[in-house]
């Protein structure tokens, strides 16, 4: 019996790692390479998987190249590998969605409908899929300025609109087929491999640059443009924890949960990274006031993750400094550089002085 993971990106690599550590059989399905199969083609996603799982990843995971818009291909994998659960990660990301709306609707909506259809036809025990905080917007805020699981939809871009559609699809399939479906609305996930996501149109290139360029000493200029904002920093190992906790909740129905991390000033991330590399000759600066007027970007809102804590048993374990240091060190290790260390003798990660 296997667990299927569609797509991986950087978050999915940690999910695969943790599934393997839990003793699960894992089959990956996605656009990982040429027609000969994904394992032989060292695509960016598989490079991240190798760094996270190990050089023997191809011996430990079954990798099938295919497109989620192809229902027959999904069904073949489900049958051949005796799949009983699926974690659906495959999706076009925000900038790519805006640039290619017809393709985005096909991948994000039809692809997700196909995953639900596969689960219904095959009688899967569980479907967990990646929704997004971008289903929300200014009209989703409560009077206290907090967005909760049951807040009204208010997507401000097409990417969020595709996720709203998928949440409706999930409810429909749960009702008609008796499926157990959990959607996880991730806040601003970060960690090793984020530079791959940025290259695929994931947006937020400034976070990718901040966590990657100083770590590898590239010399590239990095300017953080949102020093006047807060952000919910969700480390990838917490993302993986949330998915695995949702995977074991098999009661029928569809629910969607906000998955939160460490809500902190963007300036904290900037000062921590700058403090790691005080002698770096590269230009690393932060600007304030860029977003002083108008509605904040979705990632800047405050989100309530109490629903996931109550129903899934999920609470974030990685404060910002710990997650940033692990991200920096993973980037340095992949580049053949020695890791940094700022942890004190008592195991704490002191917050940066500003």
C-alpha positions in Angstrom: 0.0 0.0 0.0 1.5 3.3 -1.0 1.0 7.0 -0.5 1.0 9.1 -3.7 2.5 12.6 -3.7 1.7 14.8 -6.7 4.5 17.3 -7.5 7.1 18.1 -4.8 8.7 21.5 -5.1 10.6 22.4 -2.0 7.8 21.7 0.5 7.1 18.3 -0.9 10.7 17.1 -0.5 10.3 17.4 3.3 7.0 15.6 3.1 8.6 12.7 1.2 11.5 12.6 3.7 9.1 12.4 6.7 6.9 9.8 5.0 9.9 7.6 4.4 11.1 8.0 8.0 7.6 6.9 9.1 8.1 3.7 7.1 5.6 4.5 4.3 5.9 3.5 0.7 5.9 6.6 -1.5 5.2 7.1 -5.2 5.8 10.5 -6.7 3.8 11.6 -9.7 4.6 14.8 -11.6 6.6 16.4 -14.4 10.0 15.3 -13.2 11.8 14.7 -16.4 11.7 13.3 -19.9 9.6 10.5 -21.4 12.0 7.9 -20.0 11.0 8.6 -16.4 11.8 11.2 -13.9 14.5 9.6 -11.8 17.1 9.7 -14.6 16.5 13.4 -15.2 18.1 15.6 -12.5 15.4 18.3 -12.6 15.5 21.1 -10.1 12.7 19.5 -8.0 14.6 16.2 -7.9 17.8 18.1 -6.9 16.1 19.4 -3.9 14.7 16.0 -3.1 18.2 14.5 -3.3 19.5 17.1 -0.8 16.7 16.6 1.6 16.2 12.8 1.3 19.7 11.6 0.3 21.6 10.6 -2.8 19.7 7.2 -2.7 16.3 8.9 -3.1 15.7 7.1 -6.5 16.1 3.7 -4.7 13.7 4.6 -1.9 10.9 6.4 -3.9 9.0 5.3 -7.0 9.0 8.2 -9.4 6.5 8.4 -12.3 6.5 11.2 -14.8 3.0 12.4 -15.6 0.6 15.3 -15.7 -2.2 15.7 -13.2 -4.4 16.9 -16.1 -4.3 13.2 -17.4 -6.8 11.3 -15.3 -6.0 8.0 -17.0 -2.3 8.3 -16.0 -3.3 9.0 -12.4 -5.6 6.0 -12.3 -2.8 3.8 -13.7 -0.5 4.8 -10.9 -3.1 4.4 -8.2 -3.8 0.9 -9.4 -0.3 -0.2 -10.1 1.1 0.9 -6.8 -2.0 0.1 -4.7 -2.3 3.7 -3.5 -4.6 4.3 -0.5 -3.8 8.0 0.3 -2.7 11.0 -1.7 -1.0 14.3 -0.8 -1.7 16.7 -3.7 1.0 19.4 -4.1 1.1 19.8 -7.9 0.1 23.3 -8.9 1.1 26.3 -11.0 2.3 29.1 -8.8 1.1 32.7 -8.5 3.2 34.6 -11.2 2.8 31.7 -13.7 -0.9 31.6 -13.1 -1.3 35.3 -13.9 0.8 34.9 -17.0 -1.0 31.8 -18.3 -4.7 31.7 -17.1 -6.0 28.9 -19.4 -3.2 26.6 -18.5 -3.4 27.5 -14.8 -7.1 26.6 -14.7 -6.3 23.3 -16.4 -3.5 22.4 -14.0 -4.8 23.9 -10.7 -8.5 23.1 -11.1 -8.8 20.3 -13.6 -5.7 18.7 -12.1 -7.1 18.8 -8.6 -10.5 17.6 -9.8 -8.7 14.6 -11.4 -7.0 13.8 -8.1 -10.3 13.9 -6.3 -11.9 11.7 -9.0 -9.0 9.2 -8.8 -9.5 9.1 -5.0 -13.3 8.6 -5.4 -12.9 5.8 -8.0 -10.2 4.0 -6.1 -11.8 4.4 -2.6 -8.9 6.2 -1.1 -8.7 6.5 2.7 -7.5 10.1 2.6 -6.8 13.1 0.4 -4.7 16.0 1.7 -4.0 18.9 -0.6 -2.3 22.3 -0.6 -4.7 25.2 -0.6 -3.5 28.7 0.2 -4.0 31.8 2.3 -4.6 33.6 -1.0 -8.3 32.4 -0.9 -8.5 35.4 1.6 -8.2 39.1 1.2 -9.2 42.4 2.8 -12.8 41.4 3.3 -11.8 38.3 5.1 -10.4 40.1 8.1 -12.3 40.0 11.4 -13.0 43.1 13.5 -9.8 42.3 15.4 -7.7 42.2 12.2 -7.4 38.4 12.3 -8.3 35.9 9.5 -9.8 32.6 10.7 -10.7 29.3 9.0 -14.3 30.3 8.5 -13.6 33.8 7.1 -15.3 34.7 3.8 -13.4 34.2 0.6 -11.8 37.3 -1.0 -9.1 36.2 -3.5 -7.4 39.2 -5.1 -5.6 37.2 -7.9 -6.3 34.3 -10.1 -4.1 31.9 -8.1 -6.3 32.4 -5.0 -9.4 32.0 -7.2 -8.2 28.6 -8.4 -7.8 27.5 -4.8 -11.3 28.7 -3.9 -12.6 26.6 -6.8 -10.7 23.6 -5.5 -12.1 24.0 -2.0 -15.6 23.9 -3.5 -14.6 20.8 -5.5 -13.3 19.2 -2.3 -16.7 19.7 -0.5 -18.5 18.3 -3.5 -16.4 15.2 -3.7 -16.5 14.6 0.0 -20.3 14.8 -0.1 -20.9 12.8 -3.2 -18.2 10.1 -2.8 -17.8 10.0 1.0 -14.2 11.0 0.8 -12.1 12.3 3.6 -10.4 15.5 2.3 -8.3 18.1 4.2 -7.1 21.3 2.6 -4.2 23.1 4.2 -4.0 26.8 3.7 -0.3 27.5 4.1 1.0 30.9 5.2 4.4 32.0 3.9 6.4 28.8 3.6 10.2 29.1 3.5 13.2 26.8 3.6 15.8 25.1 1.5 14.9 25.0 -2.2 12.9 28.2 -2.2 15.1 29.6 -5.0 13.6 26.8 -7.1 10.1 27.9 -6.3 11.0 31.5 -7.2 12.3 30.4 -10.6 8.9 28.6 -11.2 6.9 31.8 -10.7 6.3 31.4 -7.0 6.8 35.2 -6.4 8.4 36.6 -3.3 11.9 36.6 -4.9 13.1 38.9 -2.1 12.7 36.1 0.5 14.5 33.6 -1.8 17.3 36.1 -2.3 17.6 37.0 1.4 17.9 33.4 2.5 20.0 32.1 -0.3 22.4 34.7 -1.8 24.2 35.7 1.5 24.4 32.0 2.5 26.3 31.0 -0.7 28.2 34.3 -1.0 27.0 35.0 -4.5 27.7 38.7 -4.3 24.2 39.5 -5.7 22.6 42.7 -4.4 19.7 41.9 -2.1 17.1 44.6 -1.1 14.3 43.6 1.3 11.4 45.9 0.3 8.9 45.2 3.1 10.6 46.3 6.3 7.4 47.9 7.5 5.4 44.7 7.5 4.9 41.5 9.5 4.7 38.1 8.0 3.8 34.6 9.1 7.1 32.7 8.5 6.2 29.0 8.1 9.2 26.7 8.0 9.1 23.7 5.7 9.5 21.1 8.4 6.4 22.5 10.1 4.6 22.3 6.7 5.6 18.6 6.5 4.4 18.0 10.0 1.0 19.5 9.2 0.5 17.3 6.1 1.4 14.1 8.0 -0.9 15.0 10.9 -3.7 15.7 8.4 -3.0 12.4 6.6 -4.1 10.3 9.6 -7.4 12.1 10.1 -9.7 9.9 8.1 -13.2 11.0 9.1 -15.4 11.7 6.1 -16.0 15.2 4.9 -14.0 18.2 3.7 -12.3 20.7 6.0 -9.8 23.5 5.3 -7.3 24.7 7.9 -4.9 27.6 8.2 -1.4 26.4 8.9 0.6 29.0 10.6 4.2 29.6 11.7 6.0 32.4 13.5 4.3 35.8 12.9 7.1 38.3 13.1 8.4 41.6 11.6 10.0 41.2 8.2 12.8 43.2 9.7 13.6 40.4 12.2 14.5 38.1 9.3 16.6 40.8 7.6 18.6 41.6 10.8 19.1 37.9 11.6 20.5 37.1 8.2 22.7 40.3 8.2 24.0 39.4 11.6 25.1 36.0 10.3 27.3 37.6 7.6 28.6 40.9 9.1 31.7 40.9 7.0 30.0 40.1 3.7 31.0 42.6 0.9 27.6 42.1 -0.8 24.9 44.8 -0.6 22.2 43.7 1.8 19.7 46.4 2.6 16.1 46.9 3.7 13.6 49.5 2.7 10.7 50.7 4.9 7.4 52.3 3.9 7.0 50.6 0.5 3.6 49.3 1.5 2.5 52.0 3.8 -0.7 52.7 1.9 -3.5 50.5 0.7 -4.3 46.8 1.6 -1.4 44.7 2.6 -0.4 41.6 0.6 -2.1 38.4 1.8 1.0 37.1 3.5 1.1 40.2 5.8 -2.3 39.5 7.5 -2.5 37.8 10.9 -3.9 34.3 10.7 -5.5 32.1 13.4 -4.2 28.6 13.4 -6.2 27.3 16.3 -8.4 25.1 14.2 -5.4 23.0 13.0 -4.2 22.9 16.6 -7.5 21.6 17.9 -8.5 19.2 15.1 -5.1 18.0 13.7 -2.9 18.5 16.7 -0.6 20.8 14.7 1.3 23.7 16.2 4.5 25.2 14.7 7.7 24.1 16.3 10.2 26.3 14.4 10.6 29.9 15.5 12.0 32.2 12.9 15.6 32.2 13.9 15.8 28.4 14.1 14.2 28.0 10.7 16.4 30.7 9.1 19.6 29.1 10.4 18.6 25.7 9.1 17.7 27.2 5.7 21.0 29.1 5.5 23.0 26.0 6.5 21.1 23.8 4.0 21.9 26.3 1.2 25.6 26.4 2.3 25.9 22.6 2.5 24.4 22.2 -1.0 27.0 24.7 -2.2 29.9 22.9 -0.4 30.3 25.5 2.3 30.7 25.1 6.0 27.5 25.7 8.1 27.0 28.7 10.3 26.3 28.4 14.0 24.7 31.1 16.3 22.9 28.8 18.8 23.8 29.6 22.4 24.8 26.9 24.9 21.2 26.7 26.3 19.8 25.8 22.9 18.1 29.2 22.3 18.3 31.3 19.2 18.6 34.9 20.4 16.4 37.4 18.5 18.5 40.0 16.6 19.1 43.4 18.0 17.8 46.1 15.8 
